[in-house]
């Protein structure tokens, strides 16, 4: 269960990073 939670967290962090990257590309 802890492993699944870790994967979920890292996945959402990855998505947030991608969204932030796309947003900064759009803003620049």
Secondary structure, 3 states (H helix, E strand, C coil): CHHHHHHHHHHHHHHHHHHHHHHHHHHC
